């Protein structure tokens, strides 16, 4: 059995413009505020059921 060395290509650094950073930050803030808004105005039973279902999809026992 021979050992072979596996080489991975190096990733070249990518220049990111400040306008792209601003767009990414605005999009992240918009999505985050949307999640907070939706969680704040949804009924407690809906949040509980969503969390409960998520725990089951991750094979995490909850009861």
Secondary structure, DSSP 8 states (H G I E B T S, - for coil): -----------------HHHHHHHHHHHHHHHHHHHHHHHHS-HHHHHHHHHHHHHHTT----
